[in-house]
Amino acid sequence: MFIAIFVAALAFVIMFHEFGHFATAKAFGMKAERFFLGFGPTLWSFRRGETEYGVKVIPAGGFVKIAGMSRFEDSDAVDDDGRLFYQQAAWKRVIVLVAGSATHFVLAFVLLFAGLAFIGLPTGQLTPEISSVLPDSPADEAGLQAGDVIVALDGEPIGEWEAARADIQERAGETVAVTVSRDGGERVLQVELAGRTPDGVRQGYLGVVPSEAVRDFTVAQAFQETLIGDLSIVRVTGATVQALTEALSPDSLAAFFGQVGSDQPRSIEDSGIASLVGAGQAVNTFGSSGNILAVLLMLASLNIVFGVLNMLPLPPLDGGHVAVLLVEESVNGVRRLRGERERWYLDPAVITPVALAVIAFFAVVGLTAIYVDITNPIFQ
């Protein structure tokens, strides 16, 4: 179910990206011929004005077709009123091309804002409130539940989770009276603590996951934090770009592909590219503890990654079209200074093979990262 939600969210992100191109093109009076959800054979469509809208068989993303995207591809297109894409002023074409990537940053901002305003920000401090109970654990067998707050052990009040954990670890094999607050009252449950020996030291084991303390924000505070605070879209984008650069370094790539097929659990220090994607970990977190914030932050991060990668100067990415446009305008500017009136155009097909190879590499790395993260998630 949660993977389906994740896939649906990605489809929406891609459609919103295409809508950015579509809306700006229409605003500038360009001719948008088609706007479709999905790929493959057409399931259903209708025409309104000059644009055909519809749904394809494979609901993975979508596309918009703007007439005259390339003078070479649409050389037979005839439009007497000058509404083809390549006939527009350079600044209009740049806005239309950049609008797709801009939608990713808008979505990232909205997701970050929503997470802070309606959920809050985890502080990293654990509390005695139980987030989840591990199956077949001593806590599960004794009847502890998610949402219970541990208030005392053998009658001794518990203020912080660290104190409770230290007490539990010292009492392996003992039966402890655990007082919990539940539904407005208190209950005392007898729990026989199991023993385990991590690092060769026998420790008591209860089998619960504590909740994190959350800092609440008002709507105004959340907006300010997302705009100029530590979680501002600018800072998060900078951190994402830095992480992306480090993750794609030769050393990181070598270490990453060495993890493929390995059955050894990964630590945070070894996570590299896979933790940058983080899909499996976030989806698992959402499914196990209802941590919607983790999913929102993951989707915000993915949107920033999509926005940055899509502006790389490689056709057929939007950044590639912008690069071609800038090269054309620069060359034609020099030609005008020389008195040459005929415009020069760069055919994107000339550099497309190299660009497709780079894009294929990124696709392989991205899909492999998701596979590694789902099949071999990070442990802490």
Secondary structure, DSSP 4 states (H G I P E B T S, - for coil): -HHHHHHHHHHHHHHHHHHHHHHHHHHTT--EEEEEEEEEEEEEEEEETTEEEEEEEEEEEEEEEETTS-TTTTTT---TT--SGGGS-HHHHHHHHHHHHHHHHHHHHHHHHHHHHHT-EEEEEEEEEEEEE-TTSHHHHHT--TT-EEEEETTEE--SHHHHHHHHHT-TT-EEEEEEEETTEEEEEEEE-EEE-GGG--EEE--EEEEEEEE---HHHHHHHHHHSTT-HHHHHHHHHHHHHHHTSHHHHHHHHHHTT--SPEEGGG-HHHHHH-HHHHHHHHHHH--HHHHHHHHHHHHHHHHHHHTSS-TTSHHHHHHHHHHHHHHHHHHHHTT--S-----GGGTHHHHHHHHHHHHHHHHHHHHHHHHS-EE-
